[in-house]
């Protein structure tokens, strides 16, 4: 039986890179796409096919999906991982940046899904794996745009799960907690550039310290652990609808379910301060 074919977006670093590696080493034919193609060179040694992919560019997305379909006639698994975090006070973030955040995190995910679905429906099977975040269930100050995109991914994935079930296609959501990567440092820099001065400066400094701490093992989870959840969603006979994974993910989501907003808000602030202080 032919190897299942998986396509991973945002595979130049972190979760996407490790997911591509993990899938390849577990019997999948893997295509990995990202803008920074040079960062994916190590994946080639594992037999991963590396593609240039910009999820804000229609021609780029069409070309990438078209190549996979031309070479294999199908895509069995799509891992929508491409995304970034844009932080700053809602008052101060330019609307163009807010739109770009949604363009990458939501519309890019949606368009990639649209492009692979005809082949999946024809085959009568397939798996869509959307990398969201526990940030799609809770919130942080100065993160309105980022959390807005992740809340959108959660709702979109739930609706998609129901509409695709009759076609034999499953939808799973990966909900990582803080993960060791360059993501937090980049987000912190953007936050300080946007809101590091002015009325939100104190909050911005505190939140930036929290974001920057995500590259430390004592506060975050290795991306390989998140990739294990992606592999399970891609290969299990009964994939879960959600995979909260990483340090503190289940505890935070449990508290969000049982606490009213007035009690959960102080919990969020306490956690952020403790993380920043480490």
C-alpha positions in Angstrom: 0.0 0.0 0.0 1.4 3.4 -0.9 2.6 5.7 1.8 0.1 8.3 3.0 0.9 11.8 1.7 1.1 14.6 4.2 1.5 18.4 3.6 2.8 20.6 6.4 2.7 24.4 6.2 5.0 26.7 8.2 7.6 24.0 8.4 10.8 26.1 8.5 11.0 26.0 12.3 9.4 24.9 15.5 6.3 22.8 15.5 6.0 22.6 11.7 9.6 21.5 11.2 9.3 18.8 13.9 5.9 17.6 12.6 7.4 17.2 9.1 10.3 15.3 10.6 8.1 13.1 12.8 5.7 12.2 10.0 8.5 11.4 7.6 10.1 9.0 10.1 6.8 7.3 10.7 6.0 6.2 7.2 4.5 9.3 5.5 5.5 10.9 2.3 5.9 14.5 3.5 5.9 17.8 1.7 7.0 20.7 3.8 6.2 24.3 2.8 7.4 27.7 4.1 8.7 31.0 2.9 12.2 30.4 4.4 13.1 27.4 2.2 16.7 27.5 3.4 15.7 26.7 6.9 14.2 23.4 5.8 17.4 22.1 4.2 17.9 19.5 7.1 14.5 18.0 6.3 15.7 17.0 2.8 18.1 14.5 4.3 15.1 12.7 5.7 13.4 12.5 2.3 11.0 15.4 2.9 10.1 17.3 -0.2 10.6 21.0 0.5 8.5 23.6 -1.2 8.4 27.4 -1.2 5.0 28.4 0.3 3.5 31.8 1.2 0.0 31.3 2.7 -0.9 34.9 1.8 -0.2 34.4 -1.9 -2.8 32.6 -4.0 -0.3 31.6 -6.7 2.1 30.2 -4.2 -0.5 28.1 -2.5 -2.0 26.8 -5.8 1.5 25.9 -7.1 2.4 24.0 -3.9 -0.8 22.0 -3.7 -0.8 21.4 -7.5 2.7 19.9 -7.3 1.7 17.4 -4.7 -1.4 16.4 -6.5 0.5 16.1 -9.8 3.1 13.8 -8.2 0.8 11.6 -6.1 -2.8 12.3 -7.1 -3.9 12.9 -3.6 -3.1 14.6 -0.2 -4.1 12.4 2.7 -3.2 14.8 5.5 -3.0 18.6 5.6 -1.3 20.1 8.7 -2.1 23.8 8.8 0.7 25.1 11.0 1.7 28.4 9.4 1.1 31.3 11.6 2.6 34.0 13.8 1.8 36.2 16.8 1.1 39.9 16.5 0.9 41.6 19.9 0.2 45.2 20.9 -2.6 47.3 22.3 -5.6 47.2 20.0 -5.7 51.0 20.0 -2.1 51.1 18.7 -1.9 48.2 16.3 -2.3 49.4 12.7 -5.3 47.9 11.0 -3.1 46.7 8.2 -1.2 44.6 10.7 -4.4 43.2 12.2 -5.6 42.2 8.7 -2.2 40.5 8.0 -2.5 38.5 11.2 -5.9 37.2 10.1 -4.6 36.7 6.5 -1.8 34.4 7.7 -3.5 32.6 10.7 -7.0 32.3 9.4 -7.4 32.9 5.7 -4.2 31.1 4.8 -5.4 28.1 6.7 -8.9 28.3 5.1 -7.5 28.6 1.6 -5.1 25.7 2.0 -8.0 23.6 3.2 -10.1 24.7 0.2 -7.4 23.6 -2.2 -6.9 20.1 -0.8 -10.6 19.2 -0.1 -11.7 18.3 -3.7 -9.1 15.5 -3.8 -9.9 14.4 -0.3 -13.6 14.2 -1.1 -12.9 12.3 -4.3 -10.9 9.8 -2.3 -13.6 9.6 0.4 -11.0 10.1 3.1 -8.5 12.7 4.5 -7.4 14.5 7.6 -7.2 18.2 8.3 -5.1 19.1 11.3 -5.2 22.7 12.4 -2.5 24.0 14.7 -4.3 26.4 17.0 -3.2 27.2 20.6 -4.6 27.2 24.1 -4.7 30.9 23.2 -7.8 30.0 21.2 -9.6 29.3 24.5 -8.2 32.0 26.8 -6.7 35.4 26.4 -3.8 37.7 27.4 -3.6 41.5 27.6 -2.2 43.2 24.4 -3.0 40.0 22.4 -6.4 40.9 21.0 -5.4 40.3 17.3 -3.5 37.1 17.9 -6.2 35.6 20.2 -8.9 36.7 17.8 -7.3 34.6 15.1 -7.0 31.5 17.3 -10.5 31.8 18.5 -11.5 32.0 14.8 -9.5 28.8 14.0 -11.3 27.0 16.9 -14.8 27.9 15.6 -13.9 27.3 12.0 -12.5 23.9 12.8 -15.6 22.8 14.8 -17.9 23.8 11.9 -15.6 22.1 9.4 -15.5 18.9 11.4 -19.3 18.5 11.0 -19.5 19.4 7.3 -16.7 17.1 6.3 -17.6 14.0 8.4 -20.1 12.7 5.7 -17.2 12.8 3.2 -14.9 10.7 5.4 -12.6 13.6 6.3 -11.7 14.2 9.9 -10.7 17.5 11.5 -8.4 17.8 14.5 -7.2 20.8 16.5 -3.8 20.9 18.1 -3.8 23.3 21.1 -0.2 23.8 22.2 0.8 25.7 25.4 3.9 27.8 25.3 6.4 26.0 23.0 10.2 26.5 22.8 10.8 28.4 19.5 11.8 31.8 18.1 8.1 32.7 18.1 8.0 34.3 21.5 11.0 36.5 21.0 9.7 37.8 17.7 6.3 38.5 19.2 8.0 40.3 22.1 10.0 42.5 19.8 6.9 43.4 17.8 5.0 44.2 21.0 7.6 46.6 22.3 7.9 48.3 18.9 4.1 48.9 18.8 3.2 49.6 22.5 6.6 49.9 24.3 6.0 53.6 24.7 2.9 55.5 25.7 -0.2 54.6 27.8 0.4 50.8 27.5 4.1 50.8 28.1 4.1 49.1 31.5 1.8 46.3 30.3 3.9 45.9 27.2 7.1 45.5 29.1 5.6 42.9 31.4 3.9 41.0 28.5 7.1 41.1 26.4 9.0 39.5 29.3 6.5 36.7 29.3 6.6 36.2 25.6 10.4 36.2 25.5 10.5 33.5 28.3 9.0 30.9 25.9 12.5 29.9 24.8 13.3 28.4 28.2 12.6 24.8 29.1 11.3 25.6 32.6 8.4 27.6 31.1 7.8 25.9 27.7 7.5 22.6 25.9 9.7 21.2 23.2 8.2 21.3 19.7 8.8 17.6 19.4 6.2 17.0 22.0 3.6 18.9 20.0 4.7 17.0 16.9 3.8 13.8 18.7 0.2 15.0 18.9 0.2 15.9 15.2 1.4 12.3 14.4 -1.4 10.9 16.5 -4.0 13.0 14.7 -2.5 12.0 11.4 -2.2 8.2 12.0 -4.6 7.1 14.7 -7.6 5.0 13.7 -9.7 7.4 15.9 -8.1 10.8 15.9 -9.2 13.1 18.7 -11.0 16.3 17.9 -8.7 18.3 20.2 -5.2 17.8 21.5 -4.3 20.2 24.3 -0.6 19.6 24.8 2.3 21.1 26.5 3.3 22.4 30.0 0.1 23.5 31.8 -2.2 23.3 28.8 -4.8 21.0 30.4 -4.8 22.8 33.7 -5.3 26.2 32.1 -8.1 25.0 29.9 -9.8 23.3 32.9 -9.7 26.5 34.9 -11.1 28.4 31.9 -14.1 26.0 31.8 -15.0 26.1 35.5 -14.1 29.7 36.5 -16.2 32.7 35.7 -14.5 35.6 33.9 -14.1 37.7 37.1 -12.1 34.9 38.7 -10.2 33.7 35.7 -8.9 37.2 34.8 -6.7 37.4 37.9 -5.5 33.8 37.3 -4.3 34.9 33.8 -2.4 37.9 35.2 -0.9 35.8 38.0 0.4 33.2 35.6 1.9 35.8 33.3 3.7 37.4 36.1 5.1 34.2 37.4 6.3 33.1 33.9 7.9 36.5 33.3 9.7 36.3 36.6 11.4 32.9 35.9 
